[in-house]
Each structure stands twice: as C-alpha cells, then as structure tokens.
C-alpha cells in the first residue's frame, strides 16, 4: 500500500517560525535556550502571542492587558474567563494577576511528541492562533455582558 504522506519530523521553534513566515508573520525568536524552552513571539491583531516548544508540547498563548488594576480585587475578568471556559473547549482563558493590571491569557496546547509534518504543523498553528484570538474576543464580550448585568 502506497501513501503520499510526509514523515513527521520534530517540531522546533525554527520550524514554527518558518511556517508562520508562510502566513506572512515574522516571529521574534528568543535564542536564549538556557531554560530548555524554545520561545518566539509576535503581535497578531494587537495581541501579544507567544509560541513555546516545551518537551512534547507546542504552546500558543495570547495575552491581552486590561485596564483593571489587580489591587481592585474586581472579579469581573475571572467570571468572564470562567463563563467562556464552561462552553469552549478549543482553548482556555485565565486571568494573570502578577502585574499591576490584570492580563487575560488564552492558551492552546498542540501535542508534538511524535513530530508533525509541515501540513500538520501549519494546520495546527492556524487553528491554535484562531482559537486563542477568538477566546480573547469571547472573554471581552462576556466581561461586557457581565458588567451590564
């Protein structure tokens, strides 16, 4: 039986950067590999998106700052993330409260342990990016609805 499938190859941050270049996006690759992670980033539609290859997982993470001071203790963003997470399984959203202002983080993991061919990596990246950006929009919408309730 003959197949035309390309064999999977290991996923590296350099391969991720090459695939993203095909989408017309240049990633800023962090070449300091002292932590063991391979990391790159880009600004996509006004959202900071990070790509990290850590062991057997490629993480696509989108961070959007809010104007809500963490010291206010306002639960609005937490409630909005919970509402979105209850009905969406494509990616997950959380509130990062380790800075002065709350940051909404959406994250999607891509399993890469067996490697991926270019078509698989390209499709996985496109889907992950679409999902983390859509989750960001959904959290903002939910926060707007909750603040009016």
Backbone as JSON Lines, residues from 0, in Angstrom:
{"i":0,"aa":"X","n":[0.84,-1.17,0.0],"ca":[0.0,0.0,0.0],"c":[0.89,1.23,0.0]}
{"i":1,"aa":"X","n":[0.69,2.1,-0.94],"ca":[1.5,3.31,-1.08],"c":[0.74,4.52,-0.53]}
{"i":2,"aa":"X","n":[1.46,5.35,0.23],"ca":[0.86,6.58,0.73],"c":[1.73,7.76,0.33]}
{"i":3,"aa":"X","n":[1.13,8.91,0.23],"ca":[1.86,10.12,-0.13],"c":[2.08,11.03,1.07]}
{"i":4,"aa":"X","n":[2.08,10.48,2.26],"ca":[2.25,11.28,3.46],"c":[3.73,11.51,3.74]}
{"i":5,"aa":"X","n":[4.05,12.73,4.11],"ca":[5.41,13.05,4.52],"c":[5.6,12.58,5.96]}
{"i":6,"aa":"X","n":[6.73,12.02,6.25],"ca":[7.0,11.52,7.6],"c":[7.06,12.69,8.58]}
{"i":7,"aa":"X","n":[6.54,12.47,9.8],"ca":[6.62,13.52,10.81],"c":[8.07,13.79,11.19]}
{"i":8,"aa":"X","n":[8.37,15.04,11.47],"ca":[9.71,15.42,11.93],"c":[9.56,16.25,13.2]}
{"i":9,"aa":"X","n":[10.6,16.3,14.02],"ca":[10.49,17.04,15.28],"c":[10.09,18.5,15.07]}
{"i":10,"aa":"X","n":[9.28,19.0,15.98],"ca":[8.86,20.39,15.93],"c":[9.85,21.22,16.75]}
{"i":11,"aa":"X","n":[10.4,22.23,16.12],"ca":[11.3,23.17,16.78],"c":[10.74,24.57,16.6]}
{"i":12,"aa":"X","n":[11.23,25.5,17.37],"ca":[10.76,26.89,17.23],"c":[11.17,27.46,15.88]}
{"i":13,"aa":"X","n":[12.28,26.97,15.31],"ca":[12.69,27.43,13.98],"c":[11.7,26.96,12.92]}
{"i":14,"aa":"X","n":[11.19,25.74,13.05],"ca":[10.16,25.25,12.11],"c":[8.87,26.05,12.27]}
{"i":15,"aa":"X","n":[8.51,26.36,13.51],"ca":[7.32,27.18,13.76],"c":[7.48,28.54,13.08]}
{"i":16,"aa":"X","n":[8.67,29.13,13.22],"ca":[8.93,30.44,12.6],"c":[8.83,30.37,11.08]}
{"i":17,"aa":"X","n":[9.33,29.28,10.49],"ca":[9.23,29.12,9.02],"c":[7.78,28.99,8.56]}
{"i":18,"aa":"X","n":[6.99,28.22,9.29],"ca":[5.58,28.06,8.94],"c":[4.86,29.41,9.09]}
{"i":19,"aa":"X","n":[5.14,30.13,10.16],"ca":[4.49,31.42,10.38],"c":[4.86,32.41,9.28]}
{"i":20,"aa":"X","n":[6.09,32.31,8.79],"ca":[6.52,33.18,7.69],"c":[5.66,32.93,6.44]}
{"i":21,"aa":"X","n":[5.25,31.67,6.24],"ca":[4.35,31.35,5.13],"c":[3.0,32.06,5.27]}
{"i":22,"aa":"X","n":[2.61,32.37,6.52],"ca":[1.38,33.12,6.77],"c":[1.61,34.63,6.67]}
{"i":23,"aa":"X","n":[2.87,35.02,6.4],"ca":[3.2,36.43,6.32],"c":[3.5,37.05,7.67]}
{"i":24,"aa":"X","n":[3.85,36.22,8.65],"ca":[4.12,36.7,10.01],"c":[5.54,36.35,10.39]}
{"i":25,"aa":"X","n":[6.31,37.36,10.76],"ca":[7.67,37.16,11.23],"c":[7.67,37.05,12.74]}
{"i":26,"aa":"X","n":[8.17,35.94,13.25],"ca":[8.27,35.75,14.68],"c":[9.6,36.28,15.19]}
{"i":27,"aa":"X","n":[9.57,36.84,16.38],"ca":[10.79,37.23,17.08],"c":[11.19,36.03,17.92]}
{"i":28,"aa":"X","n":[12.25,35.35,17.49],"ca":[12.69,34.12,18.16],"c":[13.68,34.46,19.25]}
{"i":29,"aa":"X","n":[13.43,33.93,20.45],"ca":[14.35,34.1,21.58],"c":[15.36,32.97,21.5]}
{"i":30,"aa":"X","n":[16.6,33.31,21.23],"ca":[17.63,32.29,21.06],"c":[18.33,31.9,22.35]}
{"i":31,"aa":"X","n":[17.87,32.42,23.49],"ca":[18.44,32.04,24.77],"c":[17.76,30.76,25.23]}
{"i":32,"aa":"X","n":[18.4,29.63,25.0],"ca":[17.8,28.33,25.31],"c":[18.25,27.8,26.67]}
{"i":33,"aa":"X","n":[18.73,28.69,27.56],"ca":[19.23,28.23,28.85],"c":[18.13,27.59,29.7]}
{"i":34,"aa":"X","n":[16.87,27.98,29.47],"ca":[15.77,27.41,30.24],"c":[15.32,26.05,29.7]}
{"i":35,"aa":"X","n":[15.77,25.7,28.51],"ca":[15.34,24.46,27.89],"c":[14.14,24.65,26.98]}
{"i":36,"aa":"X","n":[13.47,25.78,27.08],"ca":[12.32,26.07,26.23],"c":[12.76,26.81,24.98]}
{"i":37,"aa":"X","n":[12.05,26.6,23.91],"ca":[12.27,27.34,22.67],"c":[11.07,28.27,22.52]}
{"i":38,"aa":"X","n":[11.34,29.58,22.45],"ca":[10.27,30.56,22.52],"c":[10.37,31.57,21.39]}
{"i":39,"aa":"X","n":[9.2,32.0,20.89],"ca":[9.13,33.06,19.89],"c":[7.84,33.84,20.15]}
{"i":40,"aa":"X","n":[7.76,35.05,19.59],"ca":[6.56,35.86,19.81],"c":[6.27,36.74,18.6]}
{"i":41,"aa":"X","n":[5.03,37.24,18.58],"ca":[4.6,38.17,17.53],"c":[3.39,38.92,18.05]}
{"i":42,"aa":"X","n":[3.13,40.08,17.45],"ca":[1.92,40.83,17.75],"c":[0.94,40.53,16.63]}
{"i":43,"aa":"X","n":[-0.16,39.87,16.96],"ca":[-1.17,39.49,15.97],"c":[-2.47,40.21,16.29]}
{"i":44,"aa":"X","n":[-2.89,41.07,15.41],"ca":[-4.13,41.84,15.59],"c":[-4.15,42.59,16.92]}
{"i":45,"aa":"X","n":[-3.0,43.13,17.31],"ca":[-2.92,43.89,18.55],"c":[-2.8,43.05,19.8]}
{"i":46,"aa":"X","n":[-2.62,41.76,19.64],"ca":[-2.5,40.84,20.78],"c":[-1.11,40.21,20.77]}
{"i":47,"aa":"X","n":[-0.47,40.22,21.93],"ca":[0.84,39.57,22.04],"c":[0.64,38.06,22.07]}
{"i":48,"aa":"X","n":[1.26,37.38,21.1],"ca":[1.13,35.92,21.01],"c":[2.51,35.3,21.15]}
{"i":49,"aa":"X","n":[2.61,34.32,22.04],"ca":[3.87,33.63,22.29],"c":[3.73,32.17,21.83]}
{"i":50,"aa":"X","n":[4.81,31.66,21.28],"ca":[4.89,30.27,20.85],"c":[6.03,29.65,21.62]}
{"i":51,"aa":"X","n":[5.79,28.52,22.27],"ca":[6.85,27.88,23.05],"c":[6.83,26.38,22.82]}
{"i":52,"aa":"X","n":[7.99,25.84,22.49],"ca":[8.16,24.4,22.37],"c":[8.8,23.94,23.68]}
{"i":53,"aa":"X","n":[8.02,23.16,24.43],"ca":[8.49,22.67,25.73],"c":[8.25,21.17,25.76]}
{"i":54,"aa":"X","n":[9.32,20.41,25.6],"ca":[9.18,18.96,25.61],"c":[8.3,18.47,24.48]}
{"i":55,"aa":"X","n":[7.19,17.84,24.83],"ca":[6.31,17.24,23.83],"c":[5.11,18.11,23.47]}
{"i":56,"aa":"X","n":[5.18,19.41,23.83],"ca":[4.05,20.3,23.61],"c":[4.5,21.61,22.98]}
{"i":57,"aa":"X","n":[3.7,22.09,22.03],"ca":[3.86,23.43,21.48],"c":[2.72,24.25,22.06]}
{"i":58,"aa":"X","n":[3.05,25.29,22.8],"ca":[2.05,26.14,23.44],"c":[1.89,27.42,22.61]}
{"i":59,"aa":"X","n":[0.65,27.76,22.31],"ca":[0.33,29.03,21.67],"c":[-0.46,29.82,22.71]}
{"i":60,"aa":"X","n":[0.07,30.99,23.1],"ca":[-0.5,31.76,24.2],"c":[-0.7,33.2,23.76]}
{"i":61,"aa":"X","n":[-1.89,33.71,23.98],"ca":[-2.21,35.1,23.63],"c":[-2.52,35.88,24.9]}
{"i":62,"aa":"X","n":[-1.81,36.99,25.11],"ca":[-2.03,37.84,26.28],"c":[-2.58,39.19,25.85]}
{"i":63,"aa":"X","n":[-3.63,39.63,26.55],"ca":[-4.2,40.96,26.31],"c":[-4.32,41.67,27.65]}
{"i":64,"aa":"X","n":[-3.68,42.82,27.77],"ca":[-3.79,43.56,29.03],"c":[-5.18,44.18,29.18]}
{"i":65,"aa":"X","n":[-5.59,44.4,30.41],"ca":[-6.83,45.1,30.7],"c":[-6.48,46.41,31.39]}
{"i":66,"aa":"X","n":[-7.47,47.19,31.65],"ca":[-7.29,48.44,32.4],"c":[-7.64,48.25,33.87]}
{"i":67,"aa":"X","n":[-7.95,47.03,34.26],"ca":[-8.37,46.73,35.63],"c":[-7.15,46.5,36.52]}
{"i":68,"aa":"X","n":[-7.03,47.34,37.54],"ca":[-5.92,47.18,38.48],"c":[-6.16,45.94,39.32]}
{"i":69,"aa":"X","n":[-5.14,45.13,39.47],"ca":[-5.24,43.9,40.25],"c":[-5.63,44.22,41.69]}
{"i":70,"aa":"X","n":[-5.13,45.34,42.2],"ca":[-5.39,45.72,43.59],"c":[-6.86,46.02,43.86]}
{"i":71,"aa":"X","n":[-7.66,46.24,42.81],"ca":[-9.09,46.5,42.99],"c":[-9.84,45.27,43.48]}
{"i":72,"aa":"X","n":[-9.32,44.08,43.16],"ca":[-9.99,42.85,43.58],"c":[-11.29,42.6,42.83]}
{"i":73,"aa":"X","n":[-11.45,43.22,41.68],"ca":[-12.66,43.07,40.88],"c":[-12.68,41.69,40.22]}
{"i":74,"aa":"X","n":[-13.73,40.89,40.47],"ca":[-13.78,39.53,39.92],"c":[-14.28,39.45,38.47]}
{"i":75,"aa":"X","n":[-14.58,40.58,37.83],"ca":[-15.2,40.59,36.51],"c":[-14.46,39.71,35.51]}
{"i":76,"aa":"X","n":[-13.16,39.87,35.38],"ca":[-12.4,39.12,34.37],"c":[-12.35,37.63,34.71]}
{"i":77,"aa":"X","n":[-12.28,37.31,36.0],"ca":[-12.29,35.9,36.41],"c":[-13.63,35.25,36.03]}
{"i":78,"aa":"X","n":[-14.72,35.97,36.29],"ca":[-16.04,35.47,35.95],"c":[-16.2,35.32,34.43]}
{"i":79,"aa":"X","n":[-15.67,36.28,33.68],"ca":[-15.76,36.2,32.21],"c":[-14.97,35.0,31.69]}
{"i":80,"aa":"X","n":[-13.77,34.78,32.23],"ca":[-12.97,33.61,31.81],"c":[-13.7,32.32,32.16]}
{"i":81,"aa":"X","n":[-14.26,32.24,33.35],"ca":[-15.0,31.04,33.76],"c":[-16.18,30.79,32.83]}
{"i":82,"aa":"X","n":[-16.9,31.85,32.47],"ca":[-18.06,31.7,31.59],"c":[-17.62,31.15,30.23]}
{"i":83,"aa":"X","n":[-16.56,31.69,29.69],"ca":[-16.07,31.23,28.38],"c":[-15.54,29.8,28.47]}
{"i":84,"aa":"X","n":[-14.8,29.49,29.51],"ca":[-14.23,28.15,29.66],"c":[-15.29,27.06,29.82]}
{"i":85,"aa":"X","n":[-16.44,27.43,30.36],"ca":[-17.52,26.45,30.55],"c":[-18.11,25.99,29.23]}
{"i":86,"aa":"X","n":[-18.03,26.82,28.21],"ca":[-18.7,26.5,26.95],"c":[-17.75,26.34,25.77]}
{"i":87,"aa":"X","n":[-16.46,26.42,26.02],"ca":[-15.5,26.34,24.93],"c":[-14.37,25.41,25.32]}
{"i":88,"aa":"X","n":[-14.08,24.46,24.45],"ca":[-13.01,23.51,24.74],"c":[-11.84,23.64,23.77]}
{"i":89,"aa":"X","n":[-11.87,24.65,22.9],"ca":[-10.82,24.84,21.91],"c":[-9.55,25.38,22.53]}
{"i":90,"aa":"X","n":[-9.7,26.27,23.49],"ca":[-8.58,26.88,24.21],"c":[-9.12,27.31,25.56]}
{"i":91,"aa":"X","n":[-8.24,27.68,26.46],"ca":[-8.68,28.09,27.79],"c":[-8.19,29.5,28.09]}
{"i":92,"aa":"X","n":[-8.97,30.2,28.93],"ca":[-8.64,31.57,29.32],"c":[-8.47,31.64,30.83]}
{"i":93,"aa":"X","n":[-7.51,32.46,31.26],"ca":[-7.28,32.71,32.67],"c":[-6.91,34.17,32.86]}
{"i":94,"aa":"X","n":[-6.98,34.62,34.1],"ca":[-6.55,35.97,34.44],"c":[-5.17,35.86,35.08]}
{"i":95,"aa":"X","n":[-4.23,36.61,34.54],"ca":[-2.89,36.69,35.13],"c":[-2.88,37.92,36.01]}
{"i":96,"aa":"X","n":[-2.63,37.72,37.29],"ca":[-2.67,38.84,38.23],"c":[-1.31,39.08,38.89]}
{"i":97,"aa":"X","n":[-0.26,38.88,38.14],"ca":[1.1,39.06,38.66],"c":[1.72,40.38,38.23]}
{"i":98,"aa":"X","n":[0.89,41.28,37.72],"ca":[1.37,42.6,37.34],"c":[0.41,43.63,37.93]}
{"i":99,"aa":"X","n":[0.65,44.89,37.66],"ca":[-0.19,45.95,38.21],"c":[-1.63,45.86,37.69]}
{"i":100,"aa":"X","n":[-1.76,45.55,36.41],"ca":[-3.09,45.43,35.79],"c":[-3.31,43.97,35.37]}
{"i":101,"aa":"X","n":[-4.56,43.55,35.43],"ca":[-4.9,42.18,35.07],"c":[-4.65,41.95,33.58]}
{"i":102,"aa":"X","n":[-4.18,40.76,33.24],"ca":[-3.92,40.36,31.87],"c":[-4.78,39.13,31.59]}
{"i":103,"aa":"X","n":[-5.46,39.13,30.45],"ca":[-6.24,37.96,30.04],"c":[-5.34,37.1,29.17]}
{"i":104,"aa":"X","n":[-5.21,35.85,29.54],"ca":[-4.35,34.91,28.81],"c":[-5.21,33.77,28.25]}
{"i":105,"aa":"X","n":[-5.07,33.56,26.96],"ca":[-5.72,32.42,26.31],"c":[-4.62,31.49,25.83]}
{"i":106,"aa":"X","n":[-4.83,30.2,26.01],"ca":[-3.76,29.25,25.7],"c":[-4.31,27.99,25.06]}
{"i":107,"aa":"X","n":[-3.55,27.5,24.09],"ca":[-3.88,26.25,23.38],"c":[-2.6,25.42,23.29]}
{"i":108,"aa":"X","n":[-2.7,24.16,23.63],"ca":[-1.57,23.24,23.54],"c":[-1.7,22.38,22.3]}
{"i":109,"aa":"X","n":[-0.57,22.15,21.64],"ca":[-0.51,21.26,20.49],"c":[0.45,20.13,20.84]}
{"i":110,"aa":"X","n":[-0.03,18.9,20.81],"ca":[0.83,17.77,21.13],"c":[1.77,17.51,19.96]}
{"i":111,"aa":"X","n":[3.06,17.45,20.24],"ca":[4.07,17.3,19.19],"c":[5.04,16.16,19.45]}
{"i":112,"aa":"X","n":[4.75,15.32,20.41],"ca":[5.69,14.26,20.81],"c":[6.12,13.39,19.66]}
{"i":113,"aa":"X","n":[5.2,13.05,18.76],"ca":[5.53,12.17,17.63],"c":[6.06,12.94,16.44]}
{"i":114,"aa":"X","n":[6.13,14.27,16.55],"ca":[6.53,15.09,15.42],"c":[5.34,15.38,14.53]}
{"i":115,"aa":"X","n":[5.49,16.36,13.67],"ca":[4.43,16.73,12.73],"c":[5.06,17.03,11.38]}
{"i":116,"aa":"X","n":[4.37,16.68,10.3],"ca":[4.88,17.12,9.01],"c":[4.46,18.58,8.82]}
{"i":117,"aa":"X","n":[4.92,19.22,7.76],"ca":[4.66,20.65,7.58],"c":[3.18,20.96,7.46]}
{"i":118,"aa":"X","n":[2.42,20.12,6.75],"ca":[0.99,20.36,6.6],"c":[0.28,20.28,7.96]}
{"i":119,"aa":"X","n":[0.66,19.31,8.77],"ca":[0.05,19.16,10.09],"c":[0.41,20.34,10.99]}
{"i":120,"aa":"X","n":[1.68,20.74,10.98],"ca":[2.13,21.86,11.8],"c":[1.44,23.15,11.37]}
{"i":121,"aa":"X","n":[1.34,23.37,10.07],"ca":[0.69,24.56,9.55],"c":[-0.78,24.61,9.98]}
{"i":122,"aa":"X","n":[-1.49,23.52,9.81],"ca":[-2.91,23.47,10.19],"c":[-3.08,23.64,11.69]}
{"i":123,"aa":"X","n":[-2.21,23.02,12.47],"ca":[-2.29,23.12,13.92],"c":[-2.04,24.54,14.4]}
{"i":124,"aa":"X","n":[-1.05,25.2,13.81],"ca":[-0.75,26.59,14.19],"c":[-1.91,27.51,13.83]}
{"i":125,"aa":"X","n":[-2.43,27.37,12.62],"ca":[-3.54,28.23,12.2],"c":[-4.73,28.06,13.13]}
{"i":126,"aa":"X","n":[-5.07,26.82,13.44],"ca":[-6.2,26.55,14.33],"c":[-5.95,27.11,15.71]}
{"i":127,"aa":"X","n":[-4.77,26.9,16.25],"ca":[-4.44,27.38,17.6],"c":[-4.51,28.9,17.67]}
{"i":128,"aa":"X","n":[-3.97,29.57,16.67],"ca":[-4.0,31.04,16.65],"c":[-5.44,31.53,16.57]}
{"i":129,"aa":"X","n":[-6.21,30.94,15.66],"ca":[-7.62,31.33,15.54],"c":[-8.34,31.14,16.87]}
{"i":130,"aa":"X","n":[-8.07,30.05,17.56],"ca":[-8.76,29.76,18.82],"c":[-8.36,30.73,19.93]}
{"i":131,"aa":"X","n":[-7.07,31.0,20.1],"ca":[-6.68,31.88,21.21],"c":[-7.15,33.31,20.97]}
{"i":132,"aa":"X","n":[-7.18,33.74,19.72],"ca":[-7.69,35.09,19.44],"c":[-9.21,35.14,19.62]}
{"i":133,"aa":"X","n":[-9.9,34.09,19.22],"ca":[-11.36,34.04,19.4],"c":[-11.71,33.99,20.89]}
{"i":134,"aa":"X","n":[-10.93,33.27,21.66],"ca":[-11.18,33.2,23.11],"c":[-11.01,34.58,23.73]}
{"i":135,"aa":"X","n":[-9.99,35.32,23.29],"ca":[-9.8,36.69,23.8],"c":[-11.04,37.53,23.53]}
{"i":136,"aa":"X","n":[-11.56,37.45,22.32],"ca":[-12.76,38.21,21.96],"c":[-13.96,37.76,22.78]}
{"i":137,"aa":"X","n":[-14.09,36.45,23.0],"ca":[-15.21,35.92,23.78],"c":[-15.15,36.38,25.23]}
{"i":138,"aa":"X","n":[-13.95,36.42,25.81],"ca":[-13.81,36.89,27.2],"c":[-14.18,38.37,27.29]}
{"i":139,"aa":"X","n":[-13.73,39.17,26.32],"ca":[-14.07,40.59,26.33],"c":[-15.59,40.78,26.22]}
{"i":140,"aa":"X","n":[-16.22,40.0,25.36],"ca":[-17.68,40.08,25.19],"c":[-18.38,39.67,26.48]}
{"i":141,"aa":"X","n":[-17.93,38.57,27.08],"ca":[-18.55,38.1,28.33],"c":[-18.38,39.13,29.43]}
{"i":142,"aa":"X","n":[-17.23,39.76,29.52],"ca":[-16.99,40.79,30.54],"c":[-17.94,41.97,30.33]}
{"i":143,"aa":"X","n":[-18.15,42.33,29.08],"ca":[-19.08,43.42,28.79],"c":[-20.5,43.07,29.22]}
{"i":144,"aa":"X","n":[-20.91,41.85,28.93],"ca":[-22.26,41.4,29.32],"c":[-22.4,41.32,30.83]}
{"i":145,"aa":"X","n":[-21.37,40.82,31.51],"ca":[-21.43,40.7,32.96],"c":[-21.43,42.06,33.64]}
{"i":146,"aa":"X","n":[-20.72,43.01,33.08],"ca":[-20.67,44.34,33.71],"c":[-22.0,45.08,33.57]}
{"i":147,"aa":"X","n":[-22.83,44.68,32.6],"ca":[-24.13,45.31,32.4],"c":[-25.22,44.62,33.22]}
{"i":148,"aa":"X","n":[-24.92,43.44,33.74],"ca":[-25.94,42.67,34.48],"c":[-26.16,43.22,35.88]}
